[in-house]
């Protein structure tokens, strides 16, 4: 299952594992949209294997429930707090550019 997670995480420049009813997932998606980033989301509550994926993500980020979990350029970034820390520190945009998610 960890292989599946990493395969899904590397299919696009920005991949979000979330849940359709998660307000923090919505916040992260909104941030990326406002930055002009094209992202993809895997909503675990709509995935038949969602609980298995959630267990893998929980072990990766060290918390349960883990969502949202963000990958940029196939690399695990973490949850909302990590994304916001990078953004407020001015490190998110360069990371997105490096991954090919932003061109400007």
N, C-alpha and C positions, 0 to 999 in steps of 0.2 A: 504494500500500500504506500510506503514511503516513496518508492520509485514512481508511482502514479502521481503523487503530489508534486514531486520535483519535475516530472514531465509536464504536467499542467502549468506549473509555475514558470516554466521556461518558454511557453508557447507565444507569449506577447511580452512587450517591454514592461508593462505594468499589469500585474495579476493580483486580484483581491479575492481572498476566500472570505465569504461572509454569510449572512443570513438575511432573508428578504425583509424581516421585521426588526432588524437591528439598527438602532439610531446611530451608533458609532460607525457602522458600516456606511450608512448614508452620509455621515460627516466626511469620511475619507473619500468617498466617491465624489462628493460635491467639491472638495478641495482640488482633486485631480482634474475635474471638469473645468473648474475656474482657472486652473493653470494652463488649460488647453491640451491636456494629456488624454490620449486615447487609452482606455483601460478595458480590461475584461474582468468579469466577476464570476466566481463559481459559488452559487448559493447552496450551502450545505443542506439547508432544510428542504430543498427541492431535488437533491441528489439521492438516489437509492443507496449509495454507498457513503452518504454524508456523515453518518456517525463514525465510520471507520476513518474517514479523512479527518474528521474533527479530533479523534484520538491521536493521530499522527501529528497534527498541527499543535495540539496541546503539549505534546512532549517536546516539540521544537521550540515553542515560545515559553514554556514553563508556566502556563496558566490555563484554567478551564472555567468557562468556555473561552476558546482562543480567539474568536472572531472579533473584529476583522484581523486577518493576517495578510500583510502586503509583501509582495515580491517585486523587486525592480531589477530588470536585467537578469532574471533567473536567480537573484540573490535574495535571501530572506532579510527583510527589513524589520518586520515585527508588527506590532499592533498600533492602534491609534496614537498612543503616547510616543512611540518611537518616530512615527511619521511626523507628528506635530513638532517634536523636538528638532528634527532635521529641518523642517520648514522654518521654524522660528530662528534657528541658528544659521540660516542661509545656505544650508548644505543640500536641501532637497532638489532644488532646480538643477544644480550642476550634476547631481546623481542621475536625474531624469534625462538630461542632455547626453550624458555618457552612455546611457542605456538605449538612446535613440528614440525616447518618448517625447522629446521636445526638440524643436529645431531652431527656435529663436532665442 
